[in-house]
Amino acid sequence: MEPMTGQLLNQPLTTQKDVQLREVKRLEWIFIDIRWLWVAFLLVMLTLHHPESRMVVLVLTGIFALLNASGTFVNTKIKALRLQFILGIVMLSIDALIASGVILQFAGDSGTAAYAVFAYIIAEAAIRFELIGSLSALMFFILALYGVFSYRKAAYDIPFSYTGYAFWTSLMAVIAVSIGTVVRVAKTQRQRSERYLTEITRVLEQQRIAHEINVKNIAELESMEPLTAREKEVINLIAQGKGNKEIAAELGIRVKTVKNYINNAYSKLQVKSRYDVIAYLFKRPK
């Protein structure tokens, strides 16, 4: 039993934070790759459409690419979950600001569909931070769109289109609520599945260890001279991971009686807990 004990004790422990860090970092890599696609898309827009200033769009694209490269470097260095979340917030904010700048460059076209670019920002916010993220991005879009429409009226003498404003804000609201809700439900279902899988794994591992203890230590339990036959039965069931109520039901005795047997056995074996009992069985010389 000692080699198996050593293997169990020497295995590296993976915490929940480690798992979350890997997931968030993997998600950031996905968004980094998507940003490079956006860089290419902006260059295509620059050639096919007529922004207010091609130079401004080109500069925005260059800044976007530079910041994405910086995010790539930072993402390789971060080792803490909190810093990884901060990076996510910063990169999302950059995406939103760049998108707003690009939309502003096409504000002179009263029929432009450039506002649709912000649907991606809302989707990104939802994937990162669920419903609260998508709703926050929506609020930013509502304010930014109001600013764009006001700027369009001042710079190009295009009347403030309340119907257009209502259409785009309503559309983005539907997108924000829909994607945010779907992501939230999906994450909740995933967490439930993971908890269920973890519980099943724990139970199966408990049964496996209990079986090994029962098979390999039954002779040792029989050789424990200080213990009575009933105390040996109780200790054997404890080693299998069973609680006091389960032991009482299996032996047909009261829970209080089980506790008395346990206390007597603990005293004789000079242990203080169930873990000490299992450790005693593992360490007991053959």
C-alpha positions, -999 to 999 in steps of 0.1 A, spaced: 0 0 0 29 24 6 39 29 -31 3 37 -39 2 62 -10 34 78 -22 19 82 -57 -12 98 -44 7 122 -21 32 132 -48 7 140 -75 6 178 -83 -26 194 -72 -46 214 -98 -68 241 -81 -100 255 -95 -81 288 -101 -55 270 -122 -83 256 -144 -100 290 -147 -68 307 -156 -61 282 -184 -97 287 -197 -96 325 -196 -61 325 -212 -73 301 -240 -103 324 -246 -80 354 -249 -59 336 -275 -91 331 -295 -99 368 -294 -64 377 -303 -67 356 -335 -100 372 -343 -85 406 -340 -60 398 -367 -90 390 -389 -105 424 -380 -72 441 -390 -75 425 -425 -112 434 -426 -105 471 -418 -80 472 -446 -106 457 -470 -131 483 -459 -105 510 -465 -102 500 -501 -139 493 -509 -156 522 -490 -151 559 -486 -144 568 -450 -141 605 -439 -103 601 -437 -85 571 -451 -54 581 -431 -74 580 -398 -87 545 -406 -52 534 -415 -38 548 -383 -66 532 -363 -59 499 -380 -22 502 -372 -29 511 -335 -53 481 -333 -27 457 -347 0 471 -324 -22 468 -293 -32 433 -303 5 424 -306 10 438 -271 -19 418 -258 -3 387 -273 29 393 -254 11 401 -222 -11 370 -225 20 348 -226 34 364 -193 3 365 -171 2 338 -144 -25 352 -121 -63 349 -127 -70 384 -116 -45 399 -140 -59 378 -168 -94 392 -161 -79 427 -161 -63 420 -195 -97 409 -208 -114 441 -197 -86 462 -212 -87 444 -246 -125 446 -247 -123 483 -240 -98 487 -268 -120 468 -292 -150 490 -283 -130 522 -287 -115 512 -321 -150 501 -333 -164 535 -323 -136 553 -341 -142 533 -373 -179 539 -371 -173 576 -367 -152 576 -399 -183 564 -418 -207 587 -401 -210 609 -432 -229 582 -450 -265 584 -438 -272 549 -450 -241 532 -436 -243 498 -419 -210 503 -401 -229 504 -368 -233 466 -372 -196 462 -363 -206 468 -327 -225 435 -327 -192 418 -324 -182 439 -294 -214 429 -277 -209 393 -285 -173 394 -272 -185 411 -240 -211 384 -235 -187 356 -240 -162 372 -216 -186 384 -189 -220 369 -197 -252 390 -195 -236 418 -175 -209 421 -201 -233 423 -230 -255 448 -213 -225 470 -204 -214 469 -240 -249 478 -251 -250 509 -228 -216 520 -243 -231 515 -278 -262 536 -270 -241 565 -258 -216 562 -286 -243 560 -312 -259 591 -298 -225 609 -301 -221 597 -337 -256 609 -347 -250 642 -330 -216 646 -347 -232 637 -380 -257 664 -376 -231 690 -367 -205 680 -393 -226 670 -422 -259 687 -415 -276 653 -415 -308 654 -393 -307 633 -362 -326 602 -372 -346 591 -343 -360 561 -362 -325 550 -372 -313 555 -336 -342 535 -323 -336 507 -348 -299 503 -341 -303 505 -303 -332 480 -304 -313 456 -326 -282 457 -304 -304 453 -273 -319 421 -287 -284 409 -296 -271 418 -262 -299 401 -242 -300 370 -264 -263 363 -265 -258 372 -229 -286 350 -218 -275 320 -239 -239 323 -227 -251 326 -191 -273 295 -194 -246 276 -212 -220 283 -185 -244 274 -158 -252 241 -174 -215 234 -179 -208 242 -143 -235 218 -132 -221 191 -155 -186 196 -142 -199 194 -106 -218 162 -114 -187 147 -131 -165 157 -102 -189 141 -77 -191 109 -98 -153 108 -101 -150 114 -63 -174 86 -55 -158 62 -79 -123 70 -65 -136 66 -30 -150 32 -39 -118 22 -56 -97 32 -26 -122 16 -2 -120 -16 -21 -82 -17 -21 -82 -9 16 -108 -36 23 -90 -63 2 -54 -55 13 -60 -46 49 -85 -71 60 -58 -93 73 -43 -64 92 -76 -56 107 -80 -92 119 -45 -90 135 -53 -59 156 -53 -77 189 -65 -47 210 -97 -43 190 -129 -64 195 -145 -81 166 -172 -54 164 -146 -26 166 -127 -42 137 -159 -42 116 -165 -6 124 -129 4 115 -132 -16 83 -163 3 73 -147 36 81 -118 27 59 -143 21 31 -154 57 35 -188 51 51 -204 75 76 -218 67 110 -254 64 98 -243 40 70 -223 19 94 -252 18 119 -276 7 91 -252 -20 78 -245 -35 113 -280 -30 126 -271 -10 156 -277 26 167 -256 56 156 -247 63 192 -234 27 196 -213 32 164 -198 64 180 -189 44 211 -172 17 191 -153 44 171 -142 62 202 -130 30 218 -111 20 186 -95 55 183 -83 52 219 -68 18 214 -52 27 181 -41 61 194 -57 80 165 -80 110 165 -99 109 132 -110 88 102 -81 101 82 -57 89 110 -73 55 108 -67 53 70 -32 66 75 -27 39 102 -37 12 78 -14 25 51 16 28 74 11 -3 95 41 -25 89 35 -58 71 
